[in-house]
């Protein structure tokens, strides 16, 4: 069974928006495949680099390409702005298939939340909040990338390892290492051991 938890909160220093899908017990091959396709989409959007002036509609396919090849899709947006003290869903920028011309600008926060939902069966979504940051400048102009703000383990139990590319495995290991190194000093020994197991390299 898969359990999808969409969570978030508003704090004095900002707003969070996070989704994790967690395996409880045995999974079917279909559940594992769908979970891995969603994870691949999440990673590819996080790794995306794009020229200044590009809008979310121009990079949305990064999150969908692997699932499209297998005939899957989802009908909601891939990402939305996250307000600090206002709305959790805050424009003008969005990452979605439908045309939204507002460019993504350095300093904007945006979610990365691809998902696949099979009616009457199960759904999978993995969501982090990202920060748009300068990447590099070349003779073709300036480019942006993303920095991950959300620090929480991503369940590795449902992953079909053979479906991940070496760079996707490396992304997950680097992300989990950062999660552990950042959070572990603030935890009890019991909590730290749980986090160590949840973030171990694949």
One Martini backbone bead per residue (centre of mass of N, CA, C, O) as a GRO file, in nm:
protein
  202
    1UNK     BB    1   0.098   0.035   0.018
    2UNK     BB    2   0.010   0.376  -0.041
    3UNK     BB    3   0.097   0.696   0.113
    4UNK     BB    4  -0.035   1.025   0.085
    5UNK     BB    5   0.134   1.335   0.196
    6UNK     BB    6  -0.001   1.660   0.233
    7UNK     BB    7   0.198   1.933   0.346
    8UNK     BB    8   0.210   2.216   0.585
    9UNK     BB    9   0.329   2.552   0.685
   10UNK     BB   10   0.325   2.847   0.894
   11UNK     BB   11   0.581   3.074   0.966
   12UNK     BB   12   0.772   3.340   1.061
   13UNK     BB   13   0.995   3.243   0.812
   14UNK     BB   14   0.764   3.076   0.652
   15UNK     BB   15   0.663   2.846   0.394
   16UNK     BB   16   0.527   2.519   0.349
   17UNK     BB   17   0.554   2.247   0.088
   18UNK     BB   18   0.469   1.893   0.110
   19UNK     BB   19   0.530   1.566  -0.047
   20UNK     BB   20   0.467   1.220   0.043
   21UNK     BB   21   0.534   0.879  -0.048
   22UNK     BB   22   0.447   0.578   0.131
   23UNK     BB   23   0.542   0.262   0.224
   24UNK     BB   24   0.302  -0.007   0.319
   25UNK     BB   25   0.425  -0.272   0.252
   26UNK     BB   26   0.329  -0.423  -0.012
   27UNK     BB   27   0.398  -0.408  -0.366
   28UNK     BB   28   0.344  -0.349  -0.678
   29UNK     BB   29   0.478  -0.314  -0.982
   30UNK     BB   30   0.311  -0.063  -1.055
   31UNK     BB   31   0.374   0.108  -0.806
   32UNK     BB   32   0.683   0.114  -0.850
   33UNK     BB   33   0.684   0.239  -1.130
   34UNK     BB   34   0.528   0.500  -1.068
   35UNK     BB   35   0.711   0.605  -0.847
   36UNK     BB   36   0.967   0.624  -1.028
   37UNK     BB   37   0.857   0.821  -1.238
   38UNK     BB   38   0.809   1.052  -1.039
   39UNK     BB   39   1.097   1.076  -0.936
   40UNK     BB   40   1.228   1.141  -1.207
   41UNK     BB   41   1.071   1.405  -1.251
   42UNK     BB   42   1.165   1.549  -0.997
   43UNK     BB   43   1.469   1.545  -1.060
   44UNK     BB   44   1.471   1.683  -1.345
   45UNK     BB   45   1.360   1.952  -1.247
   46UNK     BB   46   1.573   2.017  -1.031
   47UNK     BB   47   1.814   2.002  -1.265
   48UNK     BB   48   1.726   2.234  -1.417
   49UNK     BB   49   1.823   2.442  -1.694
   50UNK     BB   50   1.769   2.800  -1.773
   51UNK     BB   51   1.685   3.077  -1.924
   52UNK     BB   52   1.641   3.385  -1.895
   53UNK     BB   53   1.275   3.418  -1.937
   54UNK     BB   54   1.166   3.165  -1.865
   55UNK     BB   55   0.896   2.957  -1.828
   56UNK     BB   56   0.719   2.698  -1.689
   57UNK     BB   57   0.606   2.584  -1.964
   58UNK     BB   58   0.910   2.527  -2.079
   59UNK     BB   59   0.980   2.300  -1.825
   60UNK     BB   60   0.756   2.084  -1.768
   61UNK     BB   61   0.862   1.832  -1.938
   62UNK     BB   62   1.081   1.733  -1.746
   63UNK     BB   63   0.864   1.585  -1.548
   64UNK     BB   64   0.716   1.402  -1.800
   65UNK     BB   65   0.892   1.233  -1.998
   66UNK     BB   66   0.904   0.947  -1.869
   67UNK     BB   67   0.592   0.904  -1.849
   68UNK     BB   68   0.519   0.948  -2.146
   69UNK     BB   69   0.673   0.695  -2.254
   70UNK     BB   70   0.449   0.518  -2.065
   71UNK     BB   71   0.154   0.673  -2.077
   72UNK     BB   72   0.168   0.905  -1.868
   73UNK     BB   73  -0.019   1.144  -1.656
   74UNK     BB   74  -0.115   1.484  -1.552
   75UNK     BB   75  -0.361   1.757  -1.471
   76UNK     BB   76  -0.167   1.916  -1.308
   77UNK     BB   77   0.052   2.102  -1.187
   78UNK     BB   78   0.404   2.109  -1.109
   79UNK     BB   79   0.406   2.427  -1.017
   80UNK     BB   80   0.425   2.676  -0.749
   81UNK     BB   81   0.409   2.933  -0.573
   82UNK     BB   82   0.547   3.050  -0.250
   83UNK     BB   83   0.449   3.206   0.011
   84UNK     BB   84   0.535   3.362   0.306
   85UNK     BB   85   0.249   3.535   0.414
   86UNK     BB   86   0.043   3.431   0.218
   87UNK     BB   87   0.016   3.217  -0.014
   88UNK     BB   88   0.089   2.905  -0.100
   89UNK     BB   89  -0.049   2.986  -0.369
   90UNK     BB   90   0.171   3.181  -0.578
   91UNK     BB   91   0.212   3.421  -0.792
   92UNK     BB   92   0.260   3.415  -1.136
   93UNK     BB   93   0.408   3.156  -1.134
   94UNK     BB   94   0.432   2.845  -1.328
   95UNK     BB   95   0.425   2.481  -1.361
   96UNK     BB   96   0.287   2.394  -1.683
   97UNK     BB   97   0.129   2.313  -1.972
   98UNK     BB   98  -0.009   2.557  -1.960
   99UNK     BB   99   0.003   2.877  -2.052
  100UNK     BB  100   0.256   3.073  -1.866
  101UNK     BB  101   0.440   3.372  -1.908
  102UNK     BB  102   0.571   3.391  -1.645
  103UNK     BB  103   0.869   3.425  -1.528
  104UNK     BB  104   1.150   3.289  -1.390
  105UNK     BB  105   1.306   3.424  -1.100
  106UNK     BB  106   1.535   3.509  -0.908
  107UNK     BB  107   1.398   3.420  -0.578
  108UNK     BB  108   1.196   3.222  -0.647
  109UNK     BB  109   0.942   3.013  -0.551
  110UNK     BB  110   0.891   2.652  -0.618
  111UNK     BB  111   0.737   2.373  -0.703
  112UNK     BB  112   0.794   1.999  -0.707
  113UNK     BB  113   0.493   1.800  -0.828
  114UNK     BB  114   0.470   1.527  -0.944
  115UNK     BB  115   0.215   1.290  -1.076
  116UNK     BB  116   0.022   0.980  -1.024
  117UNK     BB  117  -0.325   0.875  -1.104
  118UNK     BB  118  -0.531   0.588  -1.025
  119UNK     BB  119  -0.839   0.515  -1.044
  120UNK     BB  120  -0.915   0.314  -0.766
  121UNK     BB  121  -0.603   0.269  -0.656
  122UNK     BB  122  -0.363   0.512  -0.688
  123UNK     BB  123  -0.110   0.752  -0.565
  124UNK     BB  124   0.159   0.984  -0.673
  125UNK     BB  125   0.372   1.217  -0.482
  126UNK     BB  126   0.648   1.459  -0.513
  127UNK     BB  127   0.746   1.733  -0.285
  128UNK     BB  128   0.919   2.037  -0.334
  129UNK     BB  129   1.092   2.330  -0.253
  130UNK     BB  130   1.216   2.591  -0.460
  131UNK     BB  131   1.500   2.790  -0.571
  132UNK     BB  132   1.581   3.042  -0.772
  133UNK     BB  133   1.905   3.048  -0.936
  134UNK     BB  134   2.197   3.120  -1.035
  135UNK     BB  135   2.425   2.960  -1.266
  136UNK     BB  136   2.510   3.100  -1.561
  137UNK     BB  137   2.734   3.263  -1.802
  138UNK     BB  138   2.720   3.315  -2.151
  139UNK     BB  139   2.707   3.390  -2.488
  140UNK     BB  140   2.376   3.317  -2.444
  141UNK     BB  141   2.363   3.395  -2.143
  142UNK     BB  142   2.157   3.358  -1.872
  143UNK     BB  143   2.124   3.118  -1.605
  144UNK     BB  144   1.913   2.887  -1.434
  145UNK     BB  145   1.825   2.730  -1.121
  146UNK     BB  146   1.803   2.499  -0.844
  147UNK     BB  147   1.718   2.507  -0.494
  148UNK     BB  148   1.671   2.309  -0.223
  149UNK     BB  149   1.461   2.351   0.067
  150UNK     BB  150   1.371   2.074   0.122
  151UNK     BB  151   1.407   1.852   0.426
  152UNK     BB  152   1.331   1.519   0.331
  153UNK     BB  153   1.274   1.213   0.300
  154UNK     BB  154   1.282   0.968   0.043
  155UNK     BB  155   1.138   0.694  -0.043
  156UNK     BB  156   1.315   0.384  -0.142
  157UNK     BB  157   1.140   0.121  -0.143
  158UNK     BB  158   0.975   0.167  -0.435
  159UNK     BB  159   1.220   0.150  -0.608
  160UNK     BB  160   1.336   0.105  -0.938
  161UNK     BB  161   1.662   0.100  -0.989
  162UNK     BB  162   1.680   0.041  -1.307
  163UNK     BB  163   1.529   0.326  -1.379
  164UNK     BB  164   1.777   0.468  -1.288
  165UNK     BB  165   2.009   0.683  -1.331
  166UNK     BB  166   2.311   0.774  -1.225
  167UNK     BB  167   2.227   1.078  -1.176
  168UNK     BB  168   1.976   1.011  -1.002
  169UNK     BB  169   2.120   0.865  -0.776
  170UNK     BB  170   2.310   1.094  -0.704
  171UNK     BB  171   2.098   1.298  -0.627
  172UNK     BB  172   1.974   1.134  -0.392
  173UNK     BB  173   2.235   1.105  -0.223
  174UNK     BB  174   2.295   1.405  -0.190
  175UNK     BB  175   2.029   1.485  -0.063
  176UNK     BB  176   2.041   1.290   0.184
  177UNK     BB  177   2.304   1.398   0.299
  178UNK     BB  178   2.193   1.682   0.353
  179UNK     BB  179   1.966   1.604   0.539
  180UNK     BB  180   2.139   1.473   0.760
  181UNK     BB  181   2.350   1.703   0.815
  182UNK     BB  182   2.131   1.920   0.892
  183UNK     BB  183   1.937   1.758   1.109
  184UNK     BB  184   2.096   1.576   1.318
  185UNK     BB  185   2.187   1.799   1.537
  186UNK     BB  186   1.855   1.825   1.627
  187UNK     BB  187   1.858   1.530   1.740
  188UNK     BB  188   1.809   1.250   1.865
  189UNK     BB  189   1.939   0.942   1.866
  190UNK     BB  190   1.686   0.799   1.759
  191UNK     BB  191   1.628   0.997   1.527
  192UNK     BB  192   1.907   0.973   1.388
  193UNK     BB  193   1.884   0.669   1.316
  194UNK     BB  194   1.638   0.695   1.138
  195UNK     BB  195   1.764   0.899   0.937
  196UNK     BB  196   2.001   0.726   0.847
  197UNK     BB  197   1.823   0.507   0.714
  198UNK     BB  198   1.646   0.704   0.527
  199UNK     BB  199   1.946   0.825   0.391
  200UNK     BB  200   2.071   0.605   0.258
  201UNK     BB  201   2.242   0.479   0.021
  202UNK     BB  202   2.183   0.336  -0.324
   0.00000   0.00000   0.00000
